[in-house]
Amino acid sequence: MTGALFKNVASRLIRRNAAADRTGLALFDVRRLQSRPYFRLNQLFGRAKETRISHSSGFCSSSSTSSSSFASVRFVGWYLGMVKSRPVFTKSVTCSLIYIAADMSSQTISKTSSESYDLVRTARMAGYGLFVLGPTLHYWFNFMSRLFPKRDLITTFKKMAMGQTIYGPTMTVIFFSLNASLRN
């Protein structure tokens, strides 16, 4: 019974993908999943390494897919390629963008309608994410992976304890000290 069910599902998937290939709408077209450099400044960003994203057979339930899903897959492939080729730079820029978004949303929530955004504060947060937190997080997690190479539950708790007792308090002191010194 199970073998017949598996054979039936597999044959339907093969037929659906074959039909999509004939119409030019291949669901798992490898060329579309490869990373592409979206920026032409090769000397700044470098060329991203080729990255393929694998999907399980139940990833897409219908044969029609939107171009936005392919665009997001291409972006994820490009991002993962950049993480492989330029890890510290990519993680630093990502951290900076997250800090910009967090500061802008914080100012949006707390401001009255007559106040304007404090762009100097946003620039401080972006600089902290770009120059301090992004690189240190990269090296901290690499250090933790070398110190505790296993991936079991006990090792995860050890890594969490180290992060909460050593890295977290250290970065909190650095954040408030750097923010206070840049404000004056």
HUVENHU-V126287 format. One record per backbone hydrogen bond with DSSP energy under -1.0 kcal/mol. CO is the residue of the C=O (numbers start at 1). NH is the residue of the N-H. E is the energy in kcal/mol with one decimal. If there is no record, write none. Layout:
CO_NH_E + CO_NH_E
//
This chain:
1_5_-2.1 + 2_6_-2.6 + 3_7_-2.4 + 4_8_-2.2 + 5_9_-2.4 + 6_10_-2.7 + 7_11_-2.3 + 8_12_-1.9 + 9_13_-2.2 + 10_14_-2.3 + 11_15_-2.3 + 12_16_-2.4 + 13_17_-2.5 + 14_18_-2.3 + 15_19_-2.4 + 16_20_-2.2 + 17_21_-2.1 + 18_22_-1.8 + 19_23_-1.5 + 20_25_-2.3 + 29_33_-1.0 + 40_42_-1.8 + 41_44_-1.0 + 41_45_-2.6 + 42_46_-1.6 + 56_59_-1.6 + 66_70_-1.2 + 67_71_-2.3 + 68_72_-2.3 + 69_73_-2.0 + 70_74_-2.6 + 71_75_-2.4 + 72_76_-2.5 + 73_77_-2.5 + 74_78_-2.5 + 75_79_-2.9 + 76_80_-2.8 + 77_81_-2.0 + 78_82_-2.2 + 79_83_-2.4 + 80_84_-1.7 + 81_49_-1.1 + 81_85_-2.4 + 82_86_-3.1 + 86_90_-2.4 + 87_91_-2.5 + 88_92_-2.3 + 89_93_-2.5 + 90_94_-2.3 + 91_95_-2.3 + 92_96_-2.4 + 93_97_-2.4 + 94_98_-2.2 + 95_99_-2.3 + 96_100_-2.3 + 97_101_-2.4 + 98_102_-2.5 + 99_103_-2.4 + 100_104_-2.6 + 101_105_-2.2 + 102_106_-2.1 + 103_107_-2.5 + 104_108_-2.1 + 105_109_-2.2 + 106_110_-2.1 + 107_111_-1.6 + 117_119_-1.2 + 118_122_-1.8 + 119_123_-2.2 + 120_124_-2.1 + 121_125_-2.2 + 122_126_-2.5 + 123_127_-2.5 + 124_128_-2.3 + 125_129_-2.3 + 126_130_-2.4 + 127_131_-3.0 + 128_132_-1.8 + 128_133_-2.5 + 129_134_-2.0 + 132_136_-1.9 + 133_137_-2.6 + 134_138_-1.8 + 135_139_-2.3 + 136_140_-2.7 + 137_141_-2.5 + 138_142_-1.8 + 139_143_-2.3 + 140_144_-2.6 + 141_145_-2.0 + 142_146_-1.8 + 143_147_-2.6 + 144_148_-2.8 + 152_156_-1.9 + 153_157_-2.1 + 154_158_-2.0 + 155_159_-2.5 + 156_160_-2.3 + 157_161_-2.4 + 158_162_-2.4 + 159_163_-2.3 + 160_164_-2.4 + 161_165_-2.1 + 162_166_-2.5 + 162_167_-1.2 + 163_168_-3.3 + 166_170_-1.5 + 167_171_-2.7 + 168_172_-2.0 + 169_173_-2.1 + 170_174_-2.2 + 171_175_-2.5 + 172_176_-2.4 + 173_177_-2.4 + 174_178_-2.7 + 175_179_-2.6 + 176_180_-2.2 + 177_181_-2.4 + 178_182_-2.0 + 179_183_-1.4 + 180_184_-1.2
//
